[in-house]
Amino acid sequence: MGGIFVNEETRVSAPPGEVFALFGQGTGAGWLFDAAFDSLRPGAVVRFRIPWPAALGGDGTLEATGRIVSVRPGRRLVLAHETPWRGRVTCTLTPDGTGTKVRIVAEIDESGIAWLLARSGYDVPGPAAEPGTHPVGLLVSLSGPASVFAAASENLARMAVAEANADGGVRGSPLRLVVADDATDAHVGAARMRWLVRAGCRAVFTNVTSATFAAIEPIARETGVLLIYTPVNEGGRTGHGLLRLGERPAGQLSLAVPYLMRESGGRRWFLAGNDYVWPRASNRQARRIIAAAGGEVAGERYAKIGTSRFDPLLEDIERSRADLVVSTFVGADEALFERACHAAGLRARVRTLSLALDEATREHVGDAAGTGLYTAFGYYQQLPTADNRAFLARYRRSYGSVAPPVSSISESVYGAVHLYAAAARGTRCGEPAEIGRALPGSTLQGPRGRIRVARPDLLEQDMHLVRAVPGGFVHEATAEPKSQVPKVYMS
């Protein structure tokens, strides 16, 4: 695969050890040196902002994430660049008299070049048609606040496609994956959905916010493309051309709310989240379930996606005298919110249930600020089953030991691709509407156990309540999918 290398050199009037110590200090010494991380070790996630001309949109910088591949203190740092494009960044420090020569080399692959051109306003054509293939799309948030989930989601989509093709593809044709970025923006998402349609995609798997999903749903209906929404979502209209998989807030909350009230002894809840359809729909369910459990809602507040300051919200939570919080912030916003709660001392007094706290988000929150948070999903990386262990081993073999963690949000794409491929193999012509009709009733034995597409709007799966600890999650309780009142198994 082709790509480009960007090389920058400068000299700093300080010895290499002092220059290296600037990493992560926010000293204004440059975009890479201002990177934020909790630990300077291989595998640790890194957050940084890349200079970007304001004339091309935004505030003059781009939010980016990476992961430390290797580190030699005082000499060399290598990062795997994960979002908004894939690549590698190498920083080398060399003694230069009384100072240090700093050399940064950034490698950008073909997909990254295409992303940069599209973000700069160029009309980038879709990939060339490959006769005999079965193209499917993945619309994911490679940039913006929801990009926290993107790298693992793309990895798992590619892994599922490779596995499906090893099993013969679809009716003798290999699946071909086409990836697009919605930038955590509904208008961008709509444009990129049309781009995927023009690229010939028969189905599009989406791992985006409900705000983007609402913008792309009419395009799918108009064009006849099968649209499969995989992550946690609020539910809504479905049909043969539209499936909504993933956890529902009612299932998450029905398990978690009574458990946390019993465990903590608290009954006053504060509802906080981003201001779009999924958080508001989730909190309507939260009000109903909290009341049924004998609790009360002491306050409710929303903030737009991209929020970075939470002082007024934290003050509202303090004034409400809440014992518990339901957070429906997403991605980077959730990470910043939980770090702010920890810094303000709220974690010691208030239990928090976060409906979108997957492994990737917990990693961005950090061990210190994340410990003690609760979430409920159909999958978590420490799920102790043979199927999950084998799945994770394949993932690490494919993407390396420092690949981003797997979560329910990213694994949902993997499961959906396999369900799609299996349903398509059983059809007569493999057209989108026919595959959509075949999907309800299909099952998969995979990383999260046995799942079943019961209806176009319902994926039956176990639900697990877990608590964040340094390095991951520990199990608290599980509810079976068909339980009217969840049957709970205590750890």
N, C-alpha and C positions, 0 to 999 in steps of 0.2 A: 504494500500500500504506500502511495506517495504521501508527501507532507512537506512542511517547511520548518526551518530552524530560525529562531530569532535570537540574536546574540547581542548582549550589552555588557560593556566593561566600564569600570570606574575605579578610581583610587581613593582610598580613605586614609587619613593621617592618624592611624591607630594600628597597633599590632593585631594579628589575626584573632587572638583570643578575645580581645575586647570587641572587635567587630562581630564575631560570632555571637557574643553575649547579647547583641542588640536584637536577635531574632525574638519576635513576640513581645517586644517591650513597648510597641506603639510610640516609638520615638520620632516618627516622621523621617526615618532614614530611607524610606522607599517601600514600594508596594509589597515586596516579599518579606522584608524585615519587619513590617508592621503586621504580619500574619498573626492570627490568634489561634492558640492551641493550648490544651491542658497538660500535655506531656510531649517532650521532644524525644520520641522513641519510634522505632519502626511500627507502622500500623496506625499511629495516632492520626486523627482527623485534623485538618488545618483549614482555617477560614481566612480568606484574604480578599482584597479589592484590587482589581487590575485597572490601570489607567485606561480611560475610554473617552474619545473626543465627545464633548457635550453636544456638538452639532449632529452627532449620530444618535442622539436620544439619551435619556437618563440624566444623571447628575455629574457626569464626567468620570465615573468609575463603574466597573462591573463586579458584582458579587461572584466569588468563585470558591470552590472547595477542592481540596486535594488530600493526599494521604502521604505520610512520610514513608519512603521506601528504605532509605539508609541514611545514617548520620555519622559523621566523623568530626567530633567537636573541634572547632578551630580550623577545619580544613575543607569540609565538603558536606552538602546537604542535597539529597535527591527526593523530589516529590513526584508522585503520580497525580497528574491533574485529572480530576473526575468531572467537574461541571464548571462552566457550561459546555466545555468540549473536553475530549480526551487528549492526553499528551503527557509530557514529562518535563519537569523543570529541574535543572541542575545548577546549583550555586557552588562555585569553587573559590576558596580564599587562598591567595598566594602571598607570602612575604615579599614586600617591595621596598627595600631600604628600611626606612623607619616607619613605613606604612604598610598597607595591604591592597593588593589588586583584587577587586571583586569582579568575578565574571559570572553572568547569568545566561544560560542557554535554555530557551523554551522551545520544545518540539510540539508541533501542531499537526495532527493527521488530516486526512482528506475530509472527514466528516466535520472536523473543527474548522477547516477553511470554508466549507459550505455554510456552517453556522455563522461565521464571522461575516461572510458576504451577505447572507440573508438579514442579519441584524443591522448591517450597514445600509439596508434599503435596496439591495440589488435583487432582481428577479432571478432566483437560482432555479434552473430547471430541475425537475425530478430525475431520479435515476433512470438510466436507459432501460427500455423494456428488455426482458430476457425471455424469449419464447420458451414455452414448456414449463414455466414456473408458476407458482400460485402466490401472488404477492399479497401480503397482509401488512397493515400499518400499526405502529405504536406511537400514540400521541402522549408525550410525557413532559414534565416540567424540568427541562435541562437548565433553566435559569429562573430567577425570581425566588420568593420565599419557599415555594414548594419543591425546590430543587434538591432538598435534603434527601428525598426518596429516589431521585432519578437514576443515579449511577447503578445501584443494585437492580432497579426495575429493568433497565436496558440490558444489563448482564443476563438477568434471568429470562427475559424474552428471547435473547439470542441463544441461550442454553436450551430452552424448550424447543425452539425451532430446529436446532441441530439434532436434538433427540428425536423429534417427530420425523425429521428427514431420514434419520438412521433406521426408523421403523417403516420407511417406504413413502414418506410424505403424504400427499393427499391425492388419491386416485392416480398414483404413478408420477405426480408432479411434485418437485420439492417446494416447500414453503420458502418464500423470500421476504425478509423483514425490511421494512422501510420505516425509519425513525424521524419524528418531527418534534419540535420544541414549542410549547404554548407560552413559554416565558411567564407562567403563572398569571396570564392575562387573557380574559375571555375573547377580546377582539383579535389578538394574535392567534389564539387557539382556533377561531373560526377560519382565519386565512390559511392556517397550516392544515386544517382538516380538508379544505378544498385542494390544497397541494397534494395531500395523500390520495385523494380521489383521482386527481389528474395523473398520479403515478400508477394508477391501475389497481389500487388496493381493493380487494373484495370484502375485506373485513378490517375494522380498526379497533384495536384494544386501547383503552384509555385509562391512564393513571394520573388524573388531573383533578383539580378542585371541581366542586359542583357548579361553580360559576362558569367555568369553561365548558363543562358538560352541557349546561343549558344552552350555550351558544352553538354547540356543534350538533346537538340532537336534530334540529330541523334540517341541517345539511345532509345528515345520514338518511333521513326520511325522503328528502328530495331526490337524492342520487341513487337510492337503493342499496347503499353499502350497509353491511351488518355492523352494528355498533355494540361493543361489549365493554361495559364499565366495570372494572374489576375491584377497586378498593372499597373501604368502608364508605357508605353513602346513605342518604336519607330516604331512598326509595322514590317511587313515582311511576309515571307512565312507562309501560313496556309493550312488547309485542314480538312477533317473529323476527323483526328487523332490529330489535333493541332489547338487550339484556342488561340487568343491573345485578351484578353479583356482589360479593363483599358483605361485611358485617353491617347490621342495622343498629342505630342508636338504641332502640328499644331492647334488643338482645344484650347489648353491652351493659346498659344501665340496669336492667332487671336482675342481672347477676351481681353487679358491683354495688349498687346503692344500698340494698339491705345489709349486705356483708359489711360495708364500711361503717354503717351506722351502728351495727352490733359491735364491731371490733373497736371503734373509737368512743362509743357512747355519745357521739354528737348527733344533732338533728337539724342544725341550721346550715343551709347550703347557699353558696354564692355561685352564680352561673356567669362565666366569662368566656369570650371567644371572638373570633374574627367576624366581620359583618358581611356575611353572605348566607346563601340558603342553607347549607348543611349545618352550621352552628345554630342557627335559629330553629331549624326543624328538630335538631337534637335536643335543644333546651325545652321545646314544647313537650317532648317525651319525658325529659328530666322532671319537669314540674308534675306531670301525672304520676310518675313512678315514686318520686320523693313523697308526695302527698299520701300515696297508698301505703308507703312504708312508715308513715307517722312522722315525717319530717316537714320542714317548711323552707321556702325559698326566701332568703334574707336580702337578696339583691341580684341584679342582672345588668351586665354591661358588655358592649361590643366595641371593637376597634377595627379599622380598615386593614386589609392585607398590606403588609409592609411596615407595620407599626414597630417602632424601636424604643419608645419611651412609655413606661407603664406606671409612672408615679401616681397619676390621678386614680387609676384603677386600683392600685395597691391601697391607696387611702380609703377608697370605697369599701374594699374588703375588710379593712381594719374597723371602719365605722360600723359595718353591718354586724359585727360580732359573730361572723360565720365560723362554724367548726370545720366545714368541709367545702371544697370547691370542685365544680365540674368545669374543666378547661376544654374548650373547643377551638383553641388556637391551633394553627397548622404550620408544620415545618419550622423554618427559621423563626417565625413569630412565636411559636410555642417554646422553642429553645430559649429565646430572649426573655419571655415571660417567666419561665421557671427559674432562670438565673436571677432575674430581678426579685422574685419571691424569696429565693434563698438569701440573697444579699440583704433584703429587708428584714430577715428573721422570721418570716411567716411560716417557713417549713416546720419550725419547732412547735407551732400552735395550731396549724391548719392542715388537715389531710387533703390531698388533691388527687382527683380522678381525672386523667387526661384521656380523651377518646381517640386521640391521634398520636399518642406517644409510642411510636414504634422504635425498633432498635437504632435506626439511623438518627432519629430525633433525640433519643436518650444520649447517644454519643455526643451530639452537639450541645446538649444541656451540660454534660460533664458528670463525672462520678460524684463530685461534692454536692452540686446543686440538684442532681437527679435522684439521689438515694432517698427512698421512701415514697416516691411517686407511684401511683397505681394506674393500670390500664387494663383493658379487656379486648382480646382479639381471638380470632380463630387459629392463629399460629404465632409462636414465638420461637426464637432461634434455639433456645435450650430445651425444646420439647423432647422428652426422653423416649423416642421411638426409633426402631431400626430403620424405618423408611426415612425419617428425618436425618439420621446420622449418615446414611448413604447419599442422600441428596446434598448435604453440606460437603461431604467429601468430593462429590463431583464438581460442586461449585468452586471449591478451593483448587482442585486440579485444573479447572478451566481458567480461573482468574487470579490465582495466586494467594499467598498467605495474607497479603495486606489489602485484599479486595474489600469493598464496603460490606457491612453486615447485612444479612438477610432479615426481612421482617414480614409481617402479614401483608403490609401494603405492597412490597415488592414481590413477594411470593405469589400474590394474587394473579399477577400477570403470567407467571410460569404455569400455574394451574389452568388458567383460562385458555392459553395456547394449546395445551394438551387436550382439554375438553373439546375445543374447536376442531382440532385435527381428527380426533376420534369420531366426532359427529359427522364431519365432512366425508370421512371414508365410507360411511354407511349410506350416503346419498347416491342418487342416480346420476346427477349431472354436476354436483358441487357448486350450485349457484347460491348466493348469499341467503336468499329467502328460504331455500330448502334446508340449508345448514341451520338457520335460525329455528326452523320448525323441529329439527332433529335434536337440538340441544336440551330442551326440557326432558327430564327423565334420565339423562346421562350421568354417569358416576365416574369418579377417579379415586384410586387409592394412591395417595401421594404423601408429601412431607407433612401435611396437617392431618393426616388420617384419611378416612373415607369421607368424601364430600359428594353431594348429589344436587344437581340442578333440578329442584322440585318444580319451579315455575320460572318464567322469564324474569321474575322479580325476586326470586328466593333461592339462595344457595344454602342447603342444609349442611351444618358443620358444628362441631363442638365449639364452645366458647370458653376461653381460659382467662381468669382474673389473675394478673401477675403484678409483682411489686419490683420496682427498680432497685438494684444493688450495684456496687461497683463492678463494671464489666458486663452487665446484662440484666436479666430478670430472674426472679424465683417465683414458683407457682404458689397460688393461694387457694384457688377454687376452680372447678370446671362445671359447666352446665351442658347437658345434652341438647341437641337441636330441637327435639320434639317436645321438650318439657314445657307445659303451660306455666307451671311454677318451677323454676330451675331446680333440678335435683343436684345438690352440691356435694362434691367430694373434697373433704378437707385434706390439706397436706399434713 
